[in-house]
Amino acid sequence: MEGNKILTSGKMTCLTWSIIVLVVAITIAIFVSKLKRDHVETVVNDEISPTPTLIKSMQDIGEWEFLSITDEELVDTIKRGLFSDDELVRIYYGTLRLGVNMHKASPGWLTVSGDTLNARLPRIELLDNNFIDEGRTLSFYENGSWTDADRAALYKRAYSMMRKRCLTPDNIKSAELSCSEQFMKIFKALGYENVVITYEK
């Protein structure tokens, strides 16, 4: 009889411990499950997207000059007369500035693809069409009678000659290289390591 009591007591103790272990296991499982649900995962994103503020601030600068070319042209004209010829010779000085006008940047000119920043800039152009310094224009030689229209025609010839001499593929390429170098420095300073710069045609 006592042996049965001891056996029953042993069974009860074993059952009690089993229940305690089961309760502890369930409690741990619930606790772990709750931790998983409440877990906040932090992901580091190395990709920096250009903000609208950055894009606007760069466009607001407007004209960026990357190459300046000074030029002088000697232009002459002759009017044949019955007894003598009239001759006008003038020297024109000008400075042609090549660069980009960021006001002409197309929508979406600055984008990020993976870890690369792509910048599509406006084409290199002549920033100021009034490049002849009329204050420095000299009459090298003047003989006879000349009108304002004659002088205007001479000015137009000098203008065309300067454009032809200075707006060459080599000078445009030189301005592009300078522009790319400057923009690359700006973007790298802002944290972009891989930068691709192209120009609109």
Phi, psi and chi 1 to 4 in degrees:
 res  aa     phi    psi   chi1   chi2   chi3   chi4
   1 MET       -  -46.9 -168.3   75.3  169.9      -
   2 GLU   -67.8  -34.0  -76.8 -155.7   14.0      -
   3 GLY   -63.9  -38.2      -      -      -      -
   4 ASN   -64.3  -38.2  -73.4  -21.3      -      -
   5 LYS   -62.6  -43.1  -86.5 -174.8 -175.5  178.0
   6 ILE   -64.7  -40.0  -68.1  169.0      -      -
   7 LEU   -65.5  -44.1 -173.1   60.4      -      -
   8 THR   -64.1  -41.2  -55.9      -      -      -
   9 SER   -64.1  -38.2  176.5      -      -      -
  10 GLY   -66.2  -40.4      -      -      -      -
  11 LYS   -62.8  -41.6  -75.5 -179.1 -178.6  177.1
  12 MET   -63.8  -43.0  -71.4  -65.1  -71.6      -
  13 THR   -62.9  -44.2  -56.7      -      -      -
  14 CYS   -63.0  -41.8 -173.4      -      -      -
  15 LEU   -65.9  -40.3 -177.5   61.4      -      -
  16 THR   -61.8  -45.6  -58.2      -      -      -
  17 TRP   -65.2  -36.9  -82.7  109.2      -      -
  18 SER   -63.0  -42.4  -64.1      -      -      -
  19 ILE   -64.9  -42.4  -69.1  170.0      -      -
  20 ILE   -61.5  -45.1  -69.3  170.3      -      -
  21 VAL   -62.8  -41.8  168.1      -      -      -
  22 LEU   -64.1  -42.4 -175.7   61.7      -      -
  23 VAL   -63.8  -42.7  168.7      -      -      -
  24 VAL   -62.9  -43.2  169.4      -      -      -
  25 ALA   -63.0  -42.7      -      -      -      -
  26 ILE   -64.8  -42.5  -69.8  170.5      -      -
  27 THR   -60.4  -44.2  -56.2      -      -      -
  28 ILE   -63.8  -42.4  -70.1  171.2      -      -
  29 ALA   -62.1  -42.7      -      -      -      -
  30 ILE   -64.4  -41.7  -69.2  170.0      -      -
  31 PHE   -63.7  -44.9 -178.7   71.5      -      -
  32 VAL   -64.4  -41.6  168.4      -      -      -
  33 SER   -61.8  -39.8  174.5      -      -      -
  34 LYS   -67.2  -38.9 -178.0  169.8  173.9   47.4
  35 LEU   -61.8  -41.0  -86.2  179.2      -      -
  36 LYS   -63.5  -40.1  -77.9 -176.7  179.4  176.6
  37 ARG   -68.3  -36.2  -76.0 -161.5  -54.0  -89.6
  38 ASP   -86.6   -2.8  -68.0  -15.6      -      -
  39 HIS   -69.0  131.6  175.0   64.6      -      -
  40 VAL  -109.0  118.3  177.3      -      -      -
  41 GLU   -91.2  130.9 -172.5  174.8   -6.9      -
  42 THR  -102.0  122.6  -56.5      -      -      -
  43 VAL  -114.3  129.2  177.4      -      -      -
  44 VAL   -88.1  121.5  177.2      -      -      -
  45 ASN  -109.5  110.1 -176.7    6.8      -      -
  46 ASP   -78.9   -8.3  -67.7  -29.6      -      -
  47 GLU   -83.0  120.9 -177.1  178.6  -66.1      -
  48 ILE  -104.4  116.5  -52.3  169.5      -      -
  49 SER   -86.2  138.5  -64.5      -      -      -
  50 PRO   -66.2  130.1   20.1  -28.0      -      -
  51 THR   -82.4  155.0   63.3      -      -      -
  52 PRO   -56.0  -32.9  -25.9   34.8      -      -
  53 THR   -65.4  -42.4  -55.0      -      -      -
  54 LEU   -63.0  -45.9  169.6   64.1      -      -
  55 ILE   -61.2  -45.6  -65.3  171.1      -      -
  56 LYS   -65.8  -40.8 -173.7  175.9 -176.0  -53.5
  57 SER   -64.8  -34.5   64.9      -      -      -
  58 MET   -72.8  -35.9  -65.1 -171.9   80.3      -
  59 GLN   -72.8  -33.2  -75.1 -175.7 -118.2      -
  60 ASP   -65.3  -21.6  -76.0  -11.7      -      -
  61 ILE   -63.5  -30.4  -66.1  174.4      -      -
  62 GLY    81.0 -115.4      -      -      -      -
  63 GLU   -84.1  128.1  -64.4 -178.9  -13.8      -
  64 TRP  -115.8  116.2  -65.5   41.3      -      -
  65 GLU   -89.7  133.0  180.0 -174.1  -34.5      -
  66 PHE  -126.5   -8.7  -65.4  104.1      -      -
  67 LEU  -154.5  131.3 -177.2   64.5      -      -
  68 SER  -121.1  128.4  178.3      -      -      -
  69 ILE  -123.8  122.5  -48.9  158.4      -      -
  70 THR   -96.4  143.5   56.5      -      -      -
  71 ASP  -147.0  153.1 -173.7   29.2      -      -
  72 GLU  -136.8  141.6   63.8  178.9   71.7      -
  73 GLU  -130.4  134.3  -62.3  -69.4  -15.9      -
  74 LEU   -99.2  117.3 -178.9   71.2      -      -
  75 VAL  -124.4  136.1 -171.7      -      -      -
  76 ASP  -134.9  159.8   67.6  -34.0      -      -
  77 THR  -146.6  150.9 -174.6      -      -      -
  78 ILE  -131.4  136.0  -63.9  175.1      -      -
  79 LYS  -111.3  120.5  -78.4 -165.0  -61.7 -171.2
  80 ARG   -77.5  130.4  -57.8  -64.1  178.5 -174.6
  81 GLY  -115.8  171.9      -      -      -      -
  82 LEU   -69.1  -41.4 -173.5   59.9      -      -
  83 PHE  -108.0  -27.8  -59.3  106.4      -      -
  84 SER  -153.5  163.6   64.3      -      -      -
  85 ASP  -102.8  140.6  -62.6  -25.4      -      -
  86 ASP   -94.1  139.2  -66.6  -15.6      -      -
  87 GLU  -134.8  138.1 -173.3  175.0    4.7      -
  88 LEU  -131.4  123.8  177.4   62.3      -      -
  89 VAL  -125.6  124.9 -177.3      -      -      -
  90 ARG  -130.0  151.4  -53.9 -167.5   92.6 -170.5
  91 ILE  -111.5  127.2  -58.0  174.6      -      -
  92 TYR  -113.6  138.8  -64.4   87.4      -      -
  93 TYR  -116.9  141.6  -62.9   90.3      -      -
  94 GLY  -152.2  158.4      -      -      -      -
  95 THR  -128.6  117.0  -57.8      -      -      -
  96 LEU  -100.9  126.2  -70.5   78.7      -      -
  97 ARG  -108.5  122.7  -60.3 -177.4  -57.3  113.2
  98 LEU  -107.5  140.3  -57.4 -177.0      -      -
  99 GLY  -179.4 -161.0      -      -      -      -
 100 VAL  -117.7  145.6  -66.2      -      -      -
 101 ASN  -106.9  104.4 -174.9  -14.8      -      -
 102 MET   -67.8  -13.9  -67.0  -54.2  -65.0      -
 103 HIS   -67.3  -18.8  -70.5  152.2      -      -
 104 LYS   -95.2    7.0  -64.5 -178.0  179.0  179.1
 105 ALA   -64.3  136.5      -      -      -      -
 106 SER   -74.1  155.0  -60.4      -      -      -
 107 PRO   -57.8  138.8  -23.7   33.6      -      -
 108 GLY    74.7   25.1      -      -      -      -
 109 TRP   -69.1  -18.3   67.5  -85.6      -      -
 110 LEU  -123.9  115.0 -162.7   59.9      -      -
 111 THR  -137.9  162.2   57.7      -      -      -
 112 VAL  -119.4  131.2  171.0      -      -      -
 113 SER  -127.6  107.6  176.9      -      -      -
 114 GLY    66.3 -120.7      -      -      -      -
 115 ASP  -105.4   17.7   63.5  -12.8      -      -
 116 THR  -116.0  132.1  -57.8      -      -      -
 117 LEU   -93.3  126.9 -179.9   78.8      -      -
 118 ASN  -110.0  123.0  -61.6  -70.4      -      -
 119 ALA  -119.5  118.2      -      -      -      -
 120 ARG  -106.7  104.8 -174.0  169.3  177.2   79.2
 121 LEU   -92.4  156.6  -57.8  176.5      -      -
 122 PRO   -60.7  155.2  -19.7   31.3      -      -
 123 ARG   -66.9  154.8   63.9 -177.5  179.8   84.6
 124 ILE   -65.5  133.5  -64.1  -67.7      -      -
 125 GLU  -146.1  171.3   63.2  178.0   36.2      -
 126 LEU   -76.9  119.0 -177.7   62.8      -      -
 127 LEU   -78.3  -27.0  -63.9  176.8      -      -
 128 ASP  -136.5  117.3 -175.8    4.8      -      -
 129 ASN   -75.7  -18.1  -72.8  -46.6      -      -
 130 ASN   -93.6   66.2  -61.5  -43.3      -      -
 131 PHE   -91.6  -11.8   50.8   80.1      -      -
 132 ILE   -81.7  129.2  -69.0 -178.2      -      -
 133 ASP   -87.2   95.1 -174.5   -9.3      -      -
 134 GLU   -66.3  -24.7  -65.4 -170.3   64.6      -
 135 GLY   -66.2  -24.1      -      -      -      -
 136 ARG   -98.7   -3.0  -66.4 -179.3   62.4 -161.0
 137 THR   -62.2  131.9  -60.4      -      -      -
 138 LEU  -118.4  141.0  -60.0  173.6      -      -
 139 SER   -87.2  101.8  -73.2      -      -      -
 140 PHE   -71.4  -39.5 -176.8   73.1      -      -
 141 TYR  -153.9  133.2  178.5   76.6      -      -
 142 GLU  -141.0  121.7 -173.4  170.6  -15.6      -
 143 ASN  -136.8  126.0  176.0   45.2      -      -
 144 GLY   100.4 -163.4      -      -      -      -
 145 SER  -108.4  126.9  177.2      -      -      -
 146 TRP  -130.7  141.1  -61.7   94.7      -      -
 147 THR   -98.8  170.7   64.9      -      -      -
 148 ASP   -62.6  -34.3  -71.7  -19.2      -      -
 149 ALA   -64.3  -37.8      -      -      -      -
 150 ASP   -63.6  -43.9  -65.3  -35.1      -      -
 151 ARG   -67.4  -36.4  -70.3 -176.4  175.8   82.3
 152 ALA   -64.1  -38.4      -      -      -      -
 153 ALA   -65.5  -38.7      -      -      -      -
 154 LEU   -65.9  -40.1 -142.8   59.1      -      -
 155 TYR   -59.7  -44.9  175.4   93.4      -      -
 156 LYS   -62.5  -37.9  -74.7 -179.6 -178.7  177.6
 157 ARG   -64.6  -43.3  -79.2  179.0   54.3 -160.3
 158 ALA   -62.9  -39.8      -      -      -      -
 159 TYR   -60.0  -48.3 -175.5   90.9      -      -
 160 SER   -64.9  -39.5  -63.1      -      -      -
 161 MET   -63.9  -40.4  -69.8  165.0   69.7      -
 162 MET   -66.4  -43.8  -74.6 -172.4 -176.2      -
 163 ARG   -60.0  -45.4  -77.1 -175.7   62.4   97.8
 164 LYS   -64.6  -40.0 -173.8  175.7 -179.6 -179.2
 165 ARG   -71.9  -35.1 -172.2 -174.0  -60.2  -85.0
 166 CYS  -100.5  -32.5  -60.1      -      -      -
 167 LEU   -87.1   62.6  -64.0 -179.2      -      -
 168 THR   -95.2  159.0   62.5      -      -      -
 169 PRO   -56.0  -37.1  -27.8   35.9      -      -
 170 ASP   -65.0  -43.5  -75.3  -14.3      -      -
 171 ASN   -67.6  -38.4  -76.5  -20.5      -      -
 172 ILE   -64.6  -41.7  -69.5  170.4      -      -
 173 LYS   -64.1  -39.9 -172.1   66.0  178.5  175.2
 174 SER   -62.2  -41.5  178.3      -      -      -
 175 ALA   -65.7  -38.3      -      -      -      -
 176 GLU   -61.7  -45.8  -89.6 -171.1    9.2      -
 177 LEU   -61.9  -43.2  -70.0  172.8      -      -
 178 SER   -64.4  -41.3  178.6      -      -      -
 179 CYS   -62.9  -47.5  178.5      -      -      -
 180 SER   -60.1  -42.3  -62.9      -      -      -
 181 GLU   -62.1  -44.1 -176.4 -178.9  -26.5      -
 182 GLN   -68.2  -44.1  -66.8  -57.7  -42.4      -
 183 PHE   -66.5  -36.1  -90.6   89.7      -      -
 184 MET   -61.0  -42.9 -161.4   77.5   73.7      -
 185 LYS   -62.6  -42.1  -74.2  179.4 -178.1  176.3
 186 ILE   -62.9  -48.7  -68.0  168.6      -      -
 187 PHE   -67.1  -37.1  -69.2  133.1      -      -
 188 LYS   -68.8  -35.4  -68.9 -156.2  170.0 -173.8
 189 ALA   -65.0  -26.6      -      -      -      -
 190 LEU   -85.2   -2.0  -69.0  170.6      -      -
 191 GLY   106.4    4.7      -      -      -      -
 192 TYR   -94.4  118.2  -59.3   99.3      -      -
 193 GLU   -86.8  -42.3  -74.5  -57.8  -42.2      -
 194 ASN  -101.6  113.2  -59.1  -45.8      -      -
 195 VAL  -128.8  131.7 -179.7      -      -      -
 196 VAL  -119.5  122.6  175.1      -      -      -
 197 ILE  -115.0  127.0  -65.2  173.9      -      -
 198 THR  -128.8  169.7   55.9      -      -      -
 199 TYR  -127.0  145.3  -64.9   86.3      -      -
 200 GLU   -69.8  148.1  -66.3 -178.4    4.6      -
 201 LYS   -92.1      -  -60.4  -58.4 -179.2 -174.5
